Amino acid sequence: MREIHFLYFLLPTPLHEIDNWIVPEPEQLKDIYKAVERCRVTEIEAEANKFKEIDAKYSAFSNKILSLIDEFDIDAIAALIEPYM
């Protein structure tokens, strides 16, 4: 008879640390998400840079968004942000 084991992973609520970056709170992501939905590259870039100004701990997350902007990969930015909304 086979045994089934379940693994549960809990993500921290206040700060999300994934791939060595910290993601801003959902409330802080609303404006960038709206810009992503509208494909407004300059607004996405401004919001990503704003995260760095708010707190340096968001730099890695912001830099990832900025690198995806350089690749014009709006879908990837949406996919990056959506789980945290």
C-alpha positions in Angstrom: 0.0 0.0 0.0 1.3 3.4 -1.0 1.4 6.3 1.4 0.5 9.8 0.3 2.3 12.7 1.9 1.2 16.3 1.5 3.5 19.3 1.7 2.1 22.7 2.7 4.0 25.9 2.0 2.9 29.1 3.6 4.0 32.4 2.2 4.5 35.2 4.6 1.7 37.7 4.5 3.3 41.1 5.1 6.4 40.6 2.9 6.7 38.2 0.0 10.2 36.9 -0.4 10.5 34.9 -3.5 13.7 34.5 -5.6 15.5 36.8 -3.2 13.2 39.7 -3.7 10.6 41.4 -1.6 7.4 42.3 -3.2 5.4 45.4 -2.2 2.0 44.9 -0.5 -1.1 44.4 -2.8 -2.2 48.0 -2.1 1.1 49.3 -3.4 0.8 47.2 -6.6 -2.6 48.6 -7.7 -1.2 51.5 -9.8 1.4 49.4 -11.6 -1.1 46.7 -12.3 -3.5 49.2 -13.9 -0.6 50.4 -16.0 0.2 46.9 -17.1 -3.4 46.3 -18.0 -3.3 49.3 -20.2 0.2 48.5 -21.6 1.5 51.9 -20.5 5.2 51.2 -20.5 6.3 54.7 -19.2 3.8 54.4 -16.3 5.0 50.8 -15.5 8.6 52.1 -15.5 7.7 55.0 -13.3 5.9 52.8 -10.8 8.8 50.3 -10.7 11.2 53.1 -10.0 8.9 54.5 -7.3 9.1 51.2 -5.4 12.9 51.7 -5.2 12.4 55.1 -3.8 9.8 53.9 -1.2 12.3 51.3 0.1 15.5 49.8 -1.1 14.2 46.3 -0.2 12.0 46.4 -3.3 15.0 47.0 -5.6 15.4 43.4 -6.9 11.6 43.2 -7.6 11.8 46.6 -9.4 14.8 45.7 -11.4 13.1 42.5 -12.6 10.1 44.6 -13.8 12.5 47.1 -15.5 14.3 44.2 -17.3 11.0 42.9 -18.5 10.1 46.4 -19.8 13.4 46.4 -21.7 12.2 43.2 -23.4 8.7 44.7 -24.0 7.3 41.7 -22.1 4.1 43.1 -20.6 2.6 39.7 -20.2 5.5 38.5 -18.1 5.1 41.6 -15.9 1.4 40.9 -15.4 2.3 37.3 -14.6 4.9 38.5 -12.1 2.5 40.9 -10.3 -0.8 39.0 -10.4 0.0 36.4 -7.7 0.5 39.2 -5.2 -2.7 41.1 -5.9 
